[in-house]
Amino acid sequence: MGDLSLQRGSQDGKRRTLLDGLSKLVEADGWIWTCAAMDPDRNCPMPINYLFGGINERQATTILDSFSDTTTTDPCNGPLAALVAQGEHFVRTRQQLVSDEEWYESTYTRTYFLRHGIEHPMYAITPLEQGYSAVCLLRVKGRPPFSERQIRIVQIVTSEVRWLSGSNLPSLYAEAVLKLTPRLRSVLALLIEGHSCCQVAGHYHLSPHTVKGYIRDIYRHFEVSSQIALIQLFRDKEPDLFGDLPAITDLNNQ
């Protein structure tokens, strides 16, 4: 928290600092933060924006891509959905949600967790109006589950830091945003905050060449030809969400 008090920059940067520190405090091997909205066609949450740390991009995107898998189901989904429906922030480990037998015998677990070296997730979830914000702290295979003390620490931090939850994307565009891949949604979130291509690349540890390809796909999806036009598109729809954005003319200096 001391580092956060001195930090300047985007909210996602502060989230990263907080979750890196929390991960070390509870001896997690990695973390994922995501803000998900409800997909009206499938009546299930789809990630809009996400960050991760301590794990590699393949591990993070594999877990997030599991949301789109219609052939197998996360055994934790039922208990988590019931808790989200109560409308209150909560923290649960996998062991508190399903039995060892159900977890280890699940095709989902083997495909999206164990195959990629991850064994013990802990979820801190805040229900939102049309979805939820979630932190998933992870431990790799062979390590013990999180302790009761570590669960309490995560409960205190994630419930008290209110800005940790929430998305930077306008709700009026939720349907259009959900048609993007998880990676494109996360890049879009930074673009409409005013981040440049190089800043996005550094944020997600990607090459500028890769990010340029993502940006082209986003522009094509929203039928715009520049970042200025993209920001203006969202600003015109929900101007109140963009009070902290740089002036559009400032983007020319990035």
matplotlib code that plots the C-alpha trace (Angstrom):
import matplotlib.pyplot as plt

x = [0.0, 3.0, 4.1, 0.6, 0.5, 3.5, 2.5, 1.2, -0.3, -3.2, -5.6, -4.4, -0.9, -2.0, -3.9, -0.8, 1.3, -1.4, -1.8, 2.0, 2.3, -0.7, 0.6, 3.9, 2.2, 0.2, 2.9, 1.0, 2.8, 0.7, -2.5, -5.1, -7.5, -10.5, -13.6, -16.4, -19.7, -22.6, -22.8, -26.5, -26.5, -24.9, -26.0, -22.5, -19.7, -17.1, -13.8, -13.7, -10.4, -7.7, -4.2, -1.9, 1.4, 3.7, 2.5, 3.2, 0.9, 0.0, -1.1, -3.2, -4.9, -5.5, -7.5, -9.4, -10.1, -11.8, -14.8, -15.6, -15.3, -18.8, -17.5, -16.5, -17.4, -15.4, -16.5, -16.3, -18.8, -22.0, -20.8, -19.3, -22.4, -24.5, -22.2, -22.1, -26.0, -25.9, -24.5, -21.7, -17.9, -16.5, -13.2, -13.1, -10.4, -11.1, -11.1, -14.0, -16.0, -15.7, -14.2, -10.8, -12.5, -14.6, -11.7, -9.1, -11.4, -12.7, -11.7, -11.8, -9.2, -6.9, -7.2, -6.9, -5.1, -3.0, -1.7, -0.3, 1.2, -1.5, -3.2, -4.7, -6.8, -8.3, -11.0, -11.8, -15.0, -17.0, -20.4, -21.1, -24.3, -23.9, -21.1, -18.3, -14.7, -12.5, -9.0, -7.7, -4.5, -2.8, -0.3, 1.5, 1.4, 3.0, 2.5, 0.1, -3.3, -3.7, -3.9, -6.8, -4.6, -3.8, -7.5, -8.3, -5.5, -7.0, -10.5, -9.4, -7.3, -9.8, -12.8, -11.3, -9.7, -12.8, -11.1, -9.7, -13.0, -14.7, -13.9, -12.8, -15.2, -18.6, -21.6, -23.4, -20.7, -20.7, -22.3, -19.8, -16.9, -17.8, -17.4, -13.7, -11.2, -10.1, -6.7, -8.3, -10.7, -7.7, -5.9, -9.1, -9.3, -5.9, -6.4, -9.5, -7.6, -5.2, -2.2, 0.1, 1.0, 4.4, 2.8, 0.3, 3.2, 5.1, 2.0, 1.4, 5.0, 4.3, 6.2, 5.0, 4.6, 2.1, 0.2, -0.1, -1.8, -4.3, -4.9, -5.7, -8.2, -9.9, -10.1, -11.6, -14.1, -15.4, -15.0, -12.6, -9.2, -7.3, -7.1, -8.5, -11.6, -11.9, -11.8, -14.2, -16.6, -16.7, -16.6, -19.6, -21.6, -20.7, -18.8, -19.0, -16.7, -13.8, -13.2, -9.6, -8.6, -6.1, -7.4, -7.7, -5.2, -2.6, -2.5, -0.6, 2.3, 2.6]
y = [0.0, 2.3, 1.8, 2.5, 5.8, 7.0, 5.5, 7.6, 6.3, 4.2, 2.3, -1.0, -0.1, 0.3, -3.0, -4.7, -3.2, -4.2, -7.8, -8.4, -7.4, -9.4, -12.5, -12.3, -11.8, -15.0, -16.9, -17.3, -18.3, -16.0, -14.1, -13.1, -10.1, -10.0, -7.9, -10.0, -9.0, -11.3, -12.6, -12.2, -15.1, -17.7, -16.3, -16.7, -14.2, -13.3, -11.5, -7.9, -6.8, -8.7, -8.5, -11.2, -11.6, -14.4, -16.8, -16.7, -15.4, -19.0, -20.0, -16.8, -16.9, -20.6, -20.1, -17.1, -19.0, -21.7, -19.4, -20.0, -23.8, -25.4, -29.0, -29.1, -27.2, -25.9, -27.9, -24.6, -22.8, -23.9, -22.9, -19.7, -18.7, -19.2, -17.0, -14.3, -14.3, -13.3, -9.9, -9.7, -9.8, -13.1, -15.2, -18.9, -21.5, -24.4, -26.7, -24.7, -25.0, -28.6, -31.9, -33.2, -36.1, -33.8, -31.4, -33.9, -36.1, -33.2, -32.9, -29.1, -29.3, -31.5, -29.4, -25.8, -26.2, -29.3, -29.6, -26.1, -26.7, -25.0, -26.8, -24.5, -21.5, -19.0, -16.7, -13.2, -12.0, -8.8, -9.0, -6.0, -4.8, -7.0, -9.4, -9.5, -8.5, -11.3, -12.0, -15.5, -16.3, -19.5, -22.0, -24.5, -28.3, -29.9, -26.9, -27.0, -25.2, -21.7, -21.5, -20.0, -17.0, -16.4, -16.6, -13.9, -11.6, -11.8, -11.2, -8.1, -6.6, -7.3, -6.2, -2.9, -1.7, -0.7, 0.5, -3.0, -4.0, -2.5, -2.1, 0.8, -0.2, 1.5, -0.7, 0.5, -1.2, -4.5, -6.5, -5.3, -5.7, -9.3, -10.2, -9.5, -12.1, -11.7, -10.3, -7.7, -6.7, -6.0, -4.0, -2.0, -1.1, 0.5, 2.2, 4.0, 5.1, 6.8, 4.4, 4.3, 1.1, 0.9, 1.5, -1.4, -3.6, -2.9, -3.4, -6.9, -7.9, -8.1, -6.9, -3.6, -5.6, -7.9, -5.1, -3.3, -6.3, -6.3, -2.6, -3.1, -5.8, -3.5, -0.6, -3.0, -4.3, -0.8, 0.6, 3.4, 4.3, 5.8, 5.7, 9.2, 8.1, 5.0, 7.1, 9.6, 6.8, 5.7, 9.2, 10.3, 7.3, 7.6, 10.8, 10.6, 7.5, 9.4, 12.3, 11.1, 10.6, 12.9, 15.4, 13.8, 16.3, 15.0, 11.6, 13.2, 13.7, 10.1]
z = [0.0, 0.6, -3.0, -4.2, -2.4, -4.4, -7.7, -10.6, -13.8, -14.9, -12.6, -14.2, -13.2, -9.6, -9.8, -11.0, -8.1, -5.5, -6.8, -7.2, -3.5, -2.4, -4.3, -2.5, 0.9, 0.6, -1.2, -4.5, -7.6, -9.8, -10.2, -12.8, -12.5, -14.8, -15.2, -16.9, -18.3, -19.1, -22.6, -23.5, -26.0, -23.8, -20.4, -19.0, -18.1, -20.6, -19.7, -20.9, -19.4, -17.7, -16.2, -14.9, -13.1, -11.9, -14.7, -18.4, -21.1, -22.2, -18.7, -18.3, -21.7, -21.4, -18.2, -19.7, -22.9, -20.8, -20.5, -24.1, -23.9, -24.3, -24.2, -20.6, -17.4, -14.5, -11.4, -9.4, -11.7, -9.8, -6.3, -7.6, -9.5, -6.4, -4.4, -7.1, -7.1, -3.5, -4.6, -1.9, -2.2, -1.2, -1.2, -1.6, -2.4, -4.7, -1.6, -0.2, -3.4, -4.6, -3.3, -4.3, -6.1, -8.2, -8.9, -10.0, -12.0, -14.0, -17.7, -17.3, -14.4, -16.3, -19.5, -18.1, -14.8, -14.3, -17.9, -17.5, -14.1, -11.9, -9.1, -6.4, -7.3, -4.8, -6.0, -4.7, -6.5, -6.4, -8.2, -10.5, -12.2, -15.3, -14.3, -11.8, -11.1, -10.0, -8.7, -9.0, -7.0, -8.1, -6.8, -9.0, -8.9, -5.8, -3.5, -0.5, -0.6, 0.8, 4.6, 6.5, 7.4, 3.8, 2.9, 5.5, 4.2, 0.7, 2.1, 3.9, 1.0, -1.8, 0.1, 1.3, -1.9, -3.8, -7.0, -7.6, -9.1, -12.1, -15.8, -18.0, -20.8, -21.4, -20.8, -23.9, -25.9, -23.9, -26.7, -29.3, -26.9, -26.1, -29.7, -29.4, -28.1, -24.5, -25.6, -27.9, -25.1, -22.8, -25.5, -26.2, -22.5, -22.6, -26.0, -24.8, -21.7, -24.2, -24.0, -27.1, -29.0, -27.2, -23.8, -24.4, -25.6, -22.3, -20.2, -21.5, -22.3, -26.0, -29.1, -30.6, -33.9, -32.2, -30.6, -34.0, -35.3, -32.4, -32.9, -36.6, -35.7, -33.1, -35.6, -38.2, -35.6, -34.6, -38.2, -37.2, -38.6, -35.7, -31.9, -31.8, -33.6, -31.4, -28.2, -29.7, -30.5, -26.8, -25.5, -27.4, -26.1, -22.4, -21.7, -17.9, -17.9, -19.4, -17.0, -16.4, -20.1, -21.7, -24.2, -27.6, -29.0, -26.4, -28.2, -31.1, -28.7, -27.6]

ax = plt.figure().add_subplot(projection="3d")
ax.plot(x, y, z, "-o")
ax.set_aspect("equal")
plt.show()
